[in-house]
């Protein structure tokens, strides 16, 4: 079976290629990117006016399965992912049970293989049950298929436990990916510490609760030479700490989220629980700092932190509402609207930060249109304007602060191993 995509504007950061070309797909694999002729063709896809890029790679997502399937299942999560153009997803371990055992890893992998629409990579927990007391069996989890380790929304407050985890992760050649928050400072905060939070009577989470723990963990990581990856960076102070670490050649990478470079803490007005996320939406100066970091090239990946919740988890007081935004289906459009269209970065760089760069960060065989690779790719209408309607989300989680907001850039088609999955 040979499928040829004609007339696309192709962006493939893995091979440093950008320009008009045809893409030939033979039996699930990329055959050629260039001029295709003189061969038998079973099907043609006309991509005139569209951009073709590697399928996006998300290194930070929550699929809630097993145990929290009223919020999301692996099936609905992956369906939402491919609608958003993602063909590779790393899922966080905060399920029930936690991904601290081989059986849960095998369950996740089996479910993904059963649906066969997207690559799914489990992330194992650093500590048993994410309690921060005793290390998980990282060796067995890595052998079972975990590509990284994290306690996800629970910061590793025990510095010695973190140091030991870093030593083991170095031996296993996988990163630790950390949620950075000093709970002694943030305590029971629910939104960014700001004037609006004060007026609304809401407990704030100050910037320093993130930046100080990042600084601590970088120093610990430098003593081990392990790969430390920082999740969802949200503050200007954190950016400066990470900028210095990179200047010092520390083995540190970090990701940013679309909501942290597009929305500010003003979204929490009128007690908008759909804007409650952790780390919280920050000030305008923090948003600008994240954009500047992206423009300067120090950011290693754009991830989603896809965090779906059922309606009841958001239809309550701000104090009781769950943290999280459903992110798969809007990620590219937000990136295109707030970064590319505003001239912060090029479309090529946006594609790189959503595909090849995150794959490289987590050592995944993904994010490439090179010959012989699986034909995981996405076709995009970069100029299509559309209005977000949360009720049309494929994800079970309809929780988004972008409802009724106009975005530019739409995923038209997603192919996984040469097969149309969206």
PyMOL commands that set and color helices and strands:
alter all, ss='L'
color gray80, all
select helices_A, chain A and resi 13-15+74-83+102-115+128-130+138-144+159-172+183-186+195-200+208-222+236-247+258-260+265-271+273-275+284-296+311-313+331-340+347-354+356-361+390-392
alter helices_A, ss='H'
color red, helices_A
select strands_A, chain A and resi 2-12+17-26+29-34+43-46+51-54+56-62+86-91+119-122+148-149+175-178+191-192+204-205+228-230+252-257+301-303+306-307+377-387+406-416+419-420
alter strands_A, ss='S'
color yellow, strands_A
deselect
rebuild
show_as cartoon
